[in-house]
């Protein structure tokens, strides 16, 4: 519900609430949502084995909606799209090999977060103590900052991209980690180190 509240103005302004409610209103907490137009669209895409997502009425609607909201997608962009088989990226976390998709997806942020967690603590992730939750928040937050700063098309990120979950990057996090406060991080280049200002003490 919090996400709906934050986006309510934009959703209402673009008439998008009709996707979630036949009354054109925010759905209520625990309300059962029936997205009939979405179900019909997915059925058409399924019957065409995916082709109607890239060509035809659905593709035209997608492209037009993107342009109406300030984007630059054209029908030709969808029609000319070809899927790629990519090699997954991975790391080992406490004896488990964790695989995810490479850039330009955000999967690498998961690998970076897991590496940061391991650099500070061996507590199980199921441990719900305040200290463990604080570590998880800090590790994920630092990794998402890297995601926002460095994610790009995989043809442009290059080999240096893997340094985002390298030992040097992780060591920098563990050196700066404060178990009693949240750190403000200043972004540096991928090849450099992340510098933290004074920790913010919890109120």
C-alpha positions in Angstrom: 0.0 0.0 0.0 2.9 2.4 0.7 4.0 2.1 -2.9 0.5 2.9 -4.1 0.4 5.9 -1.8 3.7 7.3 -3.0 2.7 6.9 -6.7 -0.9 7.8 -6.3 -0.6 11.3 -7.9 1.1 9.9 -11.0 -1.2 6.9 -11.3 -4.3 9.0 -11.0 -2.9 11.7 -13.4 -2.3 9.1 -16.1 -5.5 7.2 -15.5 -3.5 4.1 -14.5 -5.6 3.3 -11.4 -8.1 1.6 -13.7 -5.5 -1.2 -14.0 -5.9 -1.9 -10.3 -9.5 -1.0 -9.6 -12.7 -0.9 -11.7 -13.6 2.1 -9.5 -10.4 4.0 -10.5 -9.3 4.1 -6.9 -6.4 2.7 -4.9 -7.0 -0.9 -3.9 -7.8 -1.4 -0.2 -5.5 -3.4 2.1 -6.1 -7.1 1.7 -8.5 -6.4 -1.2 -8.6 -9.2 -3.8 -7.5 -7.7 -7.1 -8.8 -8.9 -10.4 -6.9 -7.5 -13.4 -9.1 -8.7 -16.2 -7.6 -6.5 -19.0 -4.1 -7.8 -18.0 -5.3 -11.4 -18.0 -6.7 -10.9 -21.5 -3.4 -9.3 -22.7 -1.4 -12.2 -21.3 -3.7 -14.7 -22.9 -3.2 -13.0 -26.3 0.6 -13.0 -25.8 0.6 -16.6 -24.8 -1.6 -17.7 -27.7 0.8 -16.0 -30.1 3.8 -17.6 -28.4 5.0 -14.1 -27.5 4.9 -12.5 -30.9 2.1 -10.1 -30.1 4.2 -8.5 -27.4 6.6 -7.2 -30.2 4.2 -6.6 -33.1 0.5 -5.6 -33.5 -1.9 -3.9 -31.2 -0.2 -4.7 -27.9 3.2 -3.5 -29.2 1.6 -0.3 -30.5 -0.1 0.3 -27.2 3.2 -0.3 -25.3 5.2 2.1 -27.5 2.5 4.8 -27.4 2.2 4.6 -23.6 6.0 5.0 -23.2 6.0 8.0 -25.5 3.0 9.5 -23.7 4.9 9.4 -20.4 8.1 11.0 -21.8 9.9 8.0 -23.2 11.3 7.3 -26.7 10.2 3.8 -27.5 9.0 3.1 -31.0 7.1 0.2 -32.5 10.1 -0.6 -34.6 12.2 -1.0 -31.4 10.0 -3.8 -30.3 9.6 -5.4 -33.7 13.4 -5.5 -34.2 14.2 -6.8 -30.7 15.9 -10.2 -30.5 16.4 -12.1 -27.2 19.9 -13.0 -26.1 21.2 -16.1 -24.2 23.6 -14.8 -21.7 26.1 -16.4 -19.4 25.0 -16.0 -15.7 27.2 -14.4 -13.1 27.7 -16.1 -9.7 29.3 -16.1 -6.3 29.6 -18.5 -3.5 27.8 -17.6 -0.3 28.3 -19.9 2.7 28.8 -23.0 0.5 26.0 -22.2 -2.0 26.7 -21.1 -5.5 24.3 -18.2 -6.2 23.6 -17.5 -9.9 21.9 -14.5 -11.4 21.7 -12.6 -14.6 24.4 -10.1 -15.7 24.0 -6.4 -16.5 21.9 -4.6 -17.5 19.7 -6.4 -15.0 20.3 -5.6 -11.3 21.2 -9.1 -10.4 24.8 -8.2 -9.6 23.6 -6.1 -6.6 22.5 -9.4 -5.0 26.0 -10.8 -5.3 27.5 -7.6 -4.0 25.2 -7.6 -1.0 25.9 -11.2 -0.1 29.6 -10.6 -0.3 29.3 -7.6 2.0 27.3 -9.6 4.5 29.9 -12.4 4.6 32.7 -9.9 5.1 31.2 -8.7 8.4 29.2 -11.6 10.0 28.6 -15.3 9.7 25.2 -15.0 11.4 22.5 -16.9 9.5 20.2 -14.7 7.4 17.2 -16.2 9.4 18.6 -14.5 12.5 16.2 -11.6 13.1 18.2 -9.7 15.7 18.5 -5.9 15.3 22.2 -6.3 14.6 21.7 -8.7 11.8 18.9 -6.6 10.2 21.1 -3.5 10.4 23.9 -5.4 8.6 21.5 -6.6 5.9 20.1 -3.0 5.4 23.6 -1.6 5.1 24.9 -4.3 2.8 21.9 -4.0 0.5 21.9 -0.2 0.6 25.6 0.0 -0.4 25.1 -2.5 -3.2 22.1 -0.7 -4.6 24.1 2.5 -4.7 26.6 0.7 -6.8 23.8 -0.6 -9.0 22.5 2.9 -9.6 25.9 4.4 -10.3 27.4 1.7 -12.5 24.7 -0.4 -14.1 24.7 -0.2 -17.9 24.4 -2.2 -21.0 26.6 -5.3 -20.7 28.4 -4.4 -23.9 29.7 -1.3 -22.1 30.4 -2.3 -18.5 33.4 -4.5 -19.3 35.4 -6.8 -17.0 35.8 -4.0 -14.4 32.2 -4.6 -13.5 33.0 -7.7 -11.5 35.0 -5.5 -9.1 31.8 -4.4 -7.6 31.7 -7.6 -5.6 35.5 -8.1 -5.4 37.5 -8.5 -2.2 38.7 -4.9 -2.3 35.2 -3.5 -2.6 33.9 -5.8 0.1 36.9 -5.0 2.4 36.1 -1.3 2.0 32.6 -2.0 3.2 33.6 -4.0 6.2 36.2 -1.4 7.2 33.6 1.3 7.1 30.7 -0.7 8.6 29.4 0.7 11.9 27.3 -1.7 13.9 25.8 1.2 15.8 24.9 3.6 13.0 24.1 4.1 9.3 26.9 5.3 7.0 26.6 7.9 4.2 28.7 6.7 1.3 30.3 8.8 -1.3 30.6 7.1 -4.7 34.0 6.7 -6.3 34.9 4.9 -9.5 34.6 1.2 -9.8 38.4 0.9 -9.8 38.6 3.0 -6.6 37.3 2.7 -3.1 34.1 3.9 -1.5 34.6 6.6 1.1 32.3 7.1 4.0 31.6 10.2 6.0 31.0 10.2 9.7 28.4 7.6 10.6 24.9 8.8 11.3 24.0 7.7 14.9 20.5 6.3 15.2 18.1 8.6 17.0 
